[in-house]
Amino acid sequence: MGVSGCGKSRVGSLVAERMALPLVEGDEYHPEANRVRMRSGIPLTDADRVDWLDTLAAQLRSRPGGAVLTCSALKRSYRDRLRAAVPGLRFVWLELAAQAALARVAQRAEHFFPARLVASQFEALEAPLDEARVLRADAMQAPEQIAQNVVRWVRS
């Protein structure tokens, strides 16, 4: 979990590969209306995210052997919605400074999420500092190192 540009897709794919688990790429499940809003520079609201989060929860439930989900999960209520669907769910928070996120997102020409929305992600972010089953990771580390730490944490 984390803001756009923190490396969720890259780290998630590495973790899924190393743990031989399916990857559920959260961005692939956004309804077209959400994509249109984001392409237009309009931040998503809590209401815009409800069906998306429910779809992601269903994707996780449909994989009883486990899965790796990449999802912003910026607010505690979003994470709690996913936790309610999958007891014992863990989160890895890829923590990244706003300037670094903006620089990374600006380099992604083909993605539907524009750099001008990065600030809205930081406005929405409720850091999971006091939540159980959360690993805090420095998103400036190499993705391979983060993935190695995640796998070690999950297996411990």
Contact map, one row per residue, 1 for C-alpha under 8 A:
111000010000000000000000000000000000000000000000000000000000000000000111110000000000000000111100000000000000000000000000000000000000000000000000000000000000
111101010000000000000000000000000000000000000000000000000000000000000011110000000000000000001111000000000000000000000000000010000000000000000000000000000000
111111000000000000000000000000000000000000000000000000000000000000000001010000000000000000000111000010000000000000000100110010000000000000000000000000000000
011111100000000000000000000000000000000000000000000000000000000000000001000000000000000000000000000010001000000010000100100000000000000000000000000000000000
001111110000000000000000000000000000000000000000000000000000000000000000000000000000000000000000000011011000000000000000000000000000000000000000000000000000
011111110000000000000000000000000000000000000000000000000000000000000000000000000000000000000111000010010000000000000000000000000000000000100000000000000000
000111111110000000000000000000000000000000000000000000000000000000000000000000000000000000000100000000000000000000000000000000000000000000100010000000000000
110011111111000000000000000000000000000000000000000000000000000000000110000000000000000000000100000000000000000000000000000000000000000000000000000000000000
000000111111100000000000100000000000000000000000000000000000000000000100000000000000000000000000000000000000000000000000000000000000000000000000000000000000
000000111111110000000000000000000000000000000000000000000000000000000000000000000000000000000000000000000000000000000000000000000000000000000010000000000000
000000111111111000000000000000000000000000000000000000000000000000000000000000000000000000000000000000000000000000000000000000000000000000000011011000000000
000000011111111100000010000000000000000000000000000000000000000000011100000000000000000000000000000000000000000000000000000000000000000000000000001000000000
000000001111111110000010000000000000000000000000000000000000000000010000000000000000000000000000000000000000000000000000000000000000000000000000000000000000
000000000111111111000000000000000000000000000000000000000000000000000000000000000000000000000000000000000000000000000000000000000000000000000011001000000000
000000000011111111100000000000000000000000000000000000000000000000010000000000000000000000000000000000000000000000000000000000000000000000000000001101100000
000000000001111111111110000000000000000000000000000000000000000000110000000000000000000000000000000000000000000000000000000000000000000000000000000000000000
000000000000111111111100000000000000000000000000000000000000000000000000000000000000000000000000000000000000000000000000000000000000000000000000000000000000
000000000000011111111000000000000000000000000000000000000000000000000000000000000000000000000000000000000000000000000000000000000000000000000000000000100000
000000000000001111111000000000000000000000000000000000000000000000000000000000000000000000000000000000000000000000000000000000000000000000000000000000100000
000000000000000111111100000000000000000000000000000000000000000000000000000000000000000000000000000000000000000000000000000000000000000000000000000000000000
000000000000000111111110000000000000000000000000000000000000000011110000000000000000000000000000000000000000000000000000000000000000000000000000000000000000
000000000000000110011111000000000000000000000000000000000000000001110000000000000000000000000000000000000000000000000000000000000000000000000000000000000000
000000000001100100001111100000000000000000000000000000000000000000111100000000000000000000000000000000000000000000000000000000000000000000000000000000000000
000000000000000000000111110000000000000000000000000000010011000000111100000000000000000000000000000000000000000000000000000000000000000000000000000000000000
000000001000000000000011111110000000000000000000000000000000000000001110000000000000000000000000000000000000000000000000000000000000000000000000000000000000
000000000000000000000001111111000000000000000000000000010000000000001110000000000000000000000000000000000000000000000000000000000000000000000000000000000000
000000000000000000000000111111000000000000000000000000000000000000000110000000000000000000000000000000000000000000000000000000000000000000000000000000000000
000000000000000000000000111111000000000000000000000000000000000000000000000000000000000000000000000000000000000000000000000000000000000000000000000000000000
000000000000000000000000111111100000000000000000000100110000000000000000000000000000000000000000000000000000000000000000000000000000000000000000000000000000
000000000000000000000000011111110110000000000000000100000000000000000000000000000000000000000000000000000000000000000000000000000000000000000000000000000000
000000000000000000000000000011111110000000000000000100000000000000000000000000000000000000000000000000000000000000000000000000000000000000000000000000000000
000000000000000000000000000001111111000000000000000000000000000000000000000000000000000000000000000000000000000000000000000000000000000000000000000000000000
000000000000000000000000000000111111100000000000000000000000000000000000000000000000000000000000000000000000000000000000000000000000000000000000000000000000
000000000000000000000000000001111111110000010001000000000000000000000000000000000000000000000000000000000000000000000000000000000000000000000000000000000000
000000000000000000000000000001111111111000000000000000000000000000000000000000000000000000000000000000000000000110000000000000000000000000000000000000000000
000000000000000000000000000000011111111100000000000000000000000000000000000000000000000000000000000000000000000000000000000000000000000000000000000000000000
000000000000000000000000000000001111111111110000000000000000000000000000000000000000000000000000000000000000000000000000000000000000000000000000000000000000
000000000000000000000000000000000111111111110000000000000000000000000000000000000000000000000000000000000000000111001000000000000000000000000000000000000000
000000000000000000000000000000000011111111000000000000000000000000000000000000000000000000000000000000000000000111000000000000000000000000000000000000000000
000000000000000000000000000000000001111111000000000000000000000000000000000000000000000000000000000000000000000000000000000000000000000000000000000000000000
000000000000000000000000000000000000111111100000000000000000000000000000000000000000000000000000000000000000000011011000000000000000000000000000000000000000
000000000000000000000000000000000000111111110000000000000000000000000000000000000000000000000000000000000000000000001000000000000000000000000000000000000000
000000000000000000000000000000000000110011111000000000000000000000000000000000000000000000000000000000000000000000001001000000000000000000000000000000000000
000000000000000000000000000000000100110001111111100000000000000000000000000000000000000000000000000000000000000000000000000000000000000000000000000000000000
000000000000000000000000000000000000000000111111100000000000000000000000000000000000000000000000000000000000000000000000000000000000000000000000000000000000
000000000000000000000000000000000000000000011111110000000000000000000000000000000000000000000000000000000000000000000000000000000000000000000000000000000000
000000000000000000000000000000000000000000011111110000000000000000000000000000000000000000000000000000000000000000000000000000000000000000000000000000000000
000000000000000000000000000000000100000000011111111100000000000000000000000000000000000000000000000000000000000000000000000000000000000000000000000000000000
000000000000000000000000000000000000000000011111111110000000000000000000000000000000000000000000000000000000000000000000000000000000000000000000000000000000
000000000000000000000000000000000000000000000111111111000000000000000000000000000000000000000000000000000000000000000000000000000000000000000000000000000000
000000000000000000000000000000000000000000000001111111100000000000000000000000000000000000000000000000000000000000000000000000000000000000000000000000000000
000000000000000000000000000011100000000000000001111111110000000000000000000000000000000000000000000000000000000000000000000000000000000000000000000000000000
000000000000000000000000000000000000000000000000111111111000000000000000000001001100000000000000000000000000000000000000000000000000000000000000000000000000
000000000000000000000000000000000000000000000000011111111100000000000000000000001100000000000000000000000000000000000000000000000000000000000000000000000000
000000000000000000000000000010000000000000000000001111111110000000000000000000000000000000000000000000000000000000000000000000000000000000000000000000000000
000000000000000000000001010010000000000000000000000111111111000000000000000000000100000000000000000000000000000000000000000000000000000000000000000000000000
000000000000000000000000000000000000000000000000000011111111100000000000000000001100110000000000000000000000000000000000000000000000000000000000000000000000
000000000000000000000000000000000000000000000000000001111111110000000000000000000000100000000000000000000000000000000000000000000000000000000000000000000000
000000000000000000000001000000000000000000000000000000111111111000000000000000000000000000000000000000000000000000000000000000000000000000000000000000000000
000000000000000000000001000000000000000000000000000000011111111101101000000000000000010000000000000000000000000000000000000000000000000000000000000000000000
000000000000000000000000000000000000000000000000000000001111111100000000000000000000110000000000000000000000000000000000000000000000000000000000000000000000
000000000000000000000000000000000000000000000000000000000111111100000000000000000000000000000000000000000000000000000000000000000000000000000000000000000000
000000000000000000000000000000000000000000000000000000000011111111100000000000000000000000000000000000000000000000000000000000000000000000000000000000000000
000000000000000000000000000000000000000000000000000000000001111111000000000000000000000000000000000000000000000000000000000000000000000000000000000000000000
000000000000000000001000000000000000000000000000000000000000001111100000000000000000000000000000000000000000000000000000000000000000000000000000000000000000
000000000000000000001100000000000000000000000000000000000001001111110000000000000000000000000000000000000000000000000000000000000000000000000000000000000000
000000000000000100001111000000000000000000000000000000000001001011111000000000000000000000000000000000000000000000000000000000000000000000000000000000000000
000000000001101100001111000000000000000000000000000000000000000001111100000000000000000000000000000000000000000000000000000000000000000000000000000000000000
000000000001000000000011110000000000000000000000000000000001000000111110000000000000000000000000000000000000000000000000000000000000000000000000000000000000
100000011001000000000011111000000000000000000000000000000000000000011111000000000000000000000000000000000000000000000000000000000000000000000000000000000000
110000010000000000000000111000000000000000000000000000000000000000001111100000000000000000000000000000000000000000000000000000000000000000000000000000000000
111100000000000000000000000000000000000000000000000000000000000000000111110000000000000000000000000000000000000000000000000000000000000000000000000000000000
110000000000000000000000000000000000000000000000000000000000000000000011111101100000000000000000000000000000000000000000000000000000000000000000000000000000
111000000000000000000000000000000000000000000000000000000000000000000001111101100000000000000000000000000000000000000000100111100000000000000000000000000000
000000000000000000000000000000000000000000000000000000000000000000000000111111100000000000000000000000000000000000000000000111100000000000000000000000000000
000000000000000000000000000000000000000000000000000000000000000000000000111111110000000000000000000000000000000000000000000001110000000000000000000000000000
000000000000000000000000000000000000000000000000000000000000000000000000001111111000000000000000000000000000000000000000000000000000000000000000000000000000
000000000000000000000000000000000000000000000000000010000000000000000000111111111100000000000000000000000000000000000000000000000000000000000000000000000000
000000000000000000000000000000000000000000000000000000000000000000000000111111111110000000000000000000000000000000000000000000000000000000000000000000000000
000000000000000000000000000000000000000000000000000000000000000000000000000111111111000000000000000000000000000000000000000000000000000000000000000000000000
000000000000000000000000000000000000000000000000000011001000000000000000000011111111100000000000000000000000000000000000000000000000000000000000000000000000
000000000000000000000000000000000000000000000000000011011000000000000000000001111111110010000000000000000000000000000000000000000000000000000000000000000000
000000000000000000000000000000000000000000000000000000000000000000000000000000111111111110000000000000000000000000000000000000000000000000000000000000000000
000000000000000000000000000000000000000000000000000000000000000000000000000000011111111000000000000000000000000000000000000000000000000000000000000000000000
000000000000000000000000000000000000000000000000000000001100100000000000000000001111111000000000000000000000000000000000000000000000000000000000000000000000
000000000000000000000000000000000000000000000000000000001001100000000000000000000111111110000000000000000000000000000000000000000000000000000000000000000000
000000000000000000000000000000000000000000000000000000000000000000000000000000000011111110000000000000000000000000000000000000000000000000000000000000000000
000000000000000000000000000000000000000000000000000000000000000000000000000000000010011111000000000000000000000000000000000000000000100000000000000000000000
000000000000000000000000000000000000000000000000000000000000000000000000000000000110011111100000000000000000000000000000000000000000100000000000000000000000
000000000000000000000000000000000000000000000000000000000000000000000000000000000000000111110000000000000000000000000000000000000000110000000000000000000000
100000000000000000000000000000000000000000000000000000000000000000000000000000000000000011111000000000000000000000000000000000000000111000000000000000000000
100000000000000000000000000000000000000000000000000000000000000000000000000000000000000001111100000000000000000000000000000000000000011110000000000001000000
110000000000000000000000000000000000000000000000000000000000000000000000000000000000000000111110000000000000000000000000000000010000011110000000000000000000
111001110000000000000000000000000000000000000000000000000000000000000000000000000000000000011111000000000000000000000000000000000000000111100000000000000000
011001000000000000000000000000000000000000000000000000000000000000000000000000000000000000001111100000000000000000000000000000000000000111100000000000000000
011001000000000000000000000000000000000000000000000000000000000000000000000000000000000000000111110110000000000000000000000000000000000001110000000000000000
000000000000000000000000000000000000000000000000000000000000000000000000000000000000000000000011111110000000000000000000000000000000000000000000000000000000
000000000000000000000000000000000000000000000000000000000000000000000000000000000000000000000001111111000000000000000110010000000000000000000000000000000000
000000000000000000000000000000000000000000000000000000000000000000000000000000000000000000000000111111100000000000000000000000000000000000000000000000000000
000000000000000000000000000000000000000000000000000000000000000000000000000000000000000000000001111111110000000000000000000000000000000000000000000000000000
001111000000000000000000000000000000000000000000000000000000000000000000000000000000000000000001111111111000000000000100000000000000000000000000000000000000
000010000000000000000000000000000000000000000000000000000000000000000000000000000000000000000000011111111100000000100100000000000000000000000000000000000000
000000000000000000000000000000000000000000000000000000000000000000000000000000000000000000000000001111111110000000000000000000000000000000000000000000000000
000011000000000000000000000000000000000000000000000000000000000000000000000000000000000000000000000111111111000000000000000000000000000000000000000000000000
000110000000000000000000000000000000000000000000000000000000000000000000000000000000000000000000000011111111000011100100000000000000000000000000000000000000
000000000000000000000000000000000000000000000000000000000000000000000000000000000000000000000000000001111111100001100000000000000000000000000000000000000000
000000000000000000000000000000000000000000000000000000000000000000000000000000000000000000000000000000111111100000000000000000000000000000000000000000000000
000000000000000000000000000000000000000000000000000000000000000000000000000000000000000000000000000000011111111000000000000000000000000000000000000000000000
000000000000000000000000000000000000000000000000000000000000000000000000000000000000000000000000000000000111111000000000000000000000000000000000000000000000
000000000000000000000000000000000000000000000000000000000000000000000000000000000000000000000000000000000001111100000000000000000000000000000000000000000000
000000000000000000000000000000000000000000000000000000000000000000000000000000000000000000000000000000000001111111000000000000000000000000000000000000000000
000000000000000000000000000000000010011000000000000000000000000000000000000000000000000000000000000000000000011111000000000000000000000000000000000000000000
000100000000000000000000000000000010011010000000000000000000000000000000000000000000000000000000000000001000001111101000000000000000000000000000000000000000
000000000000000000000000000000000000011010000000000000000000000000000000000000000000000000000000000000001100001111111100000000000000000000000000000000000000
000000000000000000000000000000000000000000000000000000000000000000000000000000000000000000000000000001001100000011111100000000000000000000000000000000000000
000000000000000000000000000000000000000010000000000000000000000000000000000000000000000000000000000000000000000001111110000000000000000000000000000000000000
000000000000000000000000000000000000010011100000000000000000000000000000000000000000000000000000000000000000000011111111100000000000000000000000000000000000
001100000000000000000000000000000000000000000000000000000000000000000000000000000000000000000000010011001000000001111111110000000000000000000000000000000000
000000000000000000000000000000000000000000000000000000000000000000000000000000000000000000000000010000000000000000011111111000000000000000000000000000000000
000000000000000000000000000000000000000000100000000000000000000000000000000000000000000000000000000000000000000000001111111100000000000000000000000000000000
001100000000000000000000000000000000000000000000000000000000000000000000010000000000000000000000000000000000000000001111111110000000000000000000000000000000
001000000000000000000000000000000000000000000000000000000000000000000000000000000000000000000000010000000000000000000111111110000000000000000000000000000000
000000000000000000000000000000000000000000000000000000000000000000000000000000000000000000000000000000000000000000000011111110000000000000000000000000000000
000000000000000000000000000000000000000000000000000000000000000000000000011000000000000000000000000000000000000000000001111111000000000000000000000000000000
011000000000000000000000000000000000000000000000000000000000000000000000011000000000000000000000000000000000000000000000111111100000000000000000000000000000
000000000000000000000000000000000000000000000000000000000000000000000000011100000000000000000000000000000000000000000000000111110000000000000000000000000000
000000000000000000000000000000000000000000000000000000000000000000000000011100000000000000000000000000000000000000000000000011111000000000000000000000000000
000000000000000000000000000000000000000000000000000000000000000000000000000100000000000000001000000000000000000000000000000001111110010000000000000000000000
000000000000000000000000000000000000000000000000000000000000000000000000000000000000000000000000000000000000000000000000000000111110000000000000000000000000
000000000000000000000000000000000000000000000000000000000000000000000000000000000000000000000000000000000000000000000000000000011111000000000000000000000000
000000000000000000000000000000000000000000000000000000000000000000000000000000000000000000000000000000000000000000000000000000011111110000000000000000000000
000000000000000000000000000000000000000000000000000000000000000000000000000000000000000000000000000000000000000000000000000000000111110000000000000000000000
000000000000000000000000000000000000000000000000000000000000000000000000000000000000000111100000000000000000000000000000000000000011111000000000000000000000
000000000000000000000000000000000000000000000000000000000000000000000000000000000000000001111000000000000000000000000000000000010011111100000000000000000000
000000000000000000000000000000000000000000000000000000000000000000000000000000000000000000111000000000000000000000000000000000000000111110000000000001001000
000000000000000000000000000000000000000000000000000000000000000000000000000000000000000000011110000000000000000000000000000000000000011111000000000000000000
000000000000000000000000000000000000000000000000000000000000000000000000000000000000000000011110000000000000000000000000000000000000001111100000010000000000
000000000000000000000000000000000000000000000000000000000000000000000000000000000000000000000111000000000000000000000000000000000000000111111000010000000000
000001100000000000000000000000000000000000000000000000000000000000000000000000000000000000000111000000000000000000000000000000000000000011111110010000000000
000000000000000000000000000000000000000000000000000000000000000000000000000000000000000000000001000000000000000000000000000000000000000001111100000000000000
000000000000000000000000000000000000000000000000000000000000000000000000000000000000000000000000000000000000000000000000000000000000000001111110110000000000
000000000000000000000000000000000000000000000000000000000000000000000000000000000000000000000000000000000000000000000000000000000000000000111111110000000000
000000100110010000000000000000000000000000000000000000000000000000000000000000000000000000000000000000000000000000000000000000000000000000101111111000000000
000000000010010000000000000000000000000000000000000000000000000000000000000000000000000000000000000000000000000000000000000000000000000000000111111100000000
000000000000000000000000000000000000000000000000000000000000000000000000000000000000000000000000000000000000000000000000000000000000000000001111111110000000
000000000010000000000000000000000000000000000000000000000000000000000000000000000000000000000000000000000000000000000000000000000000000011101111111111000000
000000000011011000000000000000000000000000000000000000000000000000000000000000000000000000000000000000000000000000000000000000000000000000000011111111100000
000000000000001000000000000000000000000000000000000000000000000000000000000000000000000000000000000000000000000000000000000000000000000000000001111111110000
000000000000000000000000000000000000000000000000000000000000000000000000000000000000000000000000000000000000000000000000000000000000000000000000111111111000
000000000000001000000000000000000000000000000000000000000000000000000000000000000000000000010000000000000000000000000000000000000000001000000000011111111100
000000000000001001100000000000000000000000000000000000000000000000000000000000000000000000000000000000000000000000000000000000000000000000000000001111111110
000000000000000000000000000000000000000000000000000000000000000000000000000000000000000000000000000000000000000000000000000000000000000000000000000111111111
000000000000000000000000000000000000000000000000000000000000000000000000000000000000000000000000000000000000000000000000000000000000001000000000000011111111
000000000000000000000000000000000000000000000000000000000000000000000000000000000000000000000000000000000000000000000000000000000000000000000000000001111111
000000000000000000000000000000000000000000000000000000000000000000000000000000000000000000000000000000000000000000000000000000000000000000000000000000111111
000000000000000000000000000000000000000000000000000000000000000000000000000000000000000000000000000000000000000000000000000000000000000000000000000000011111
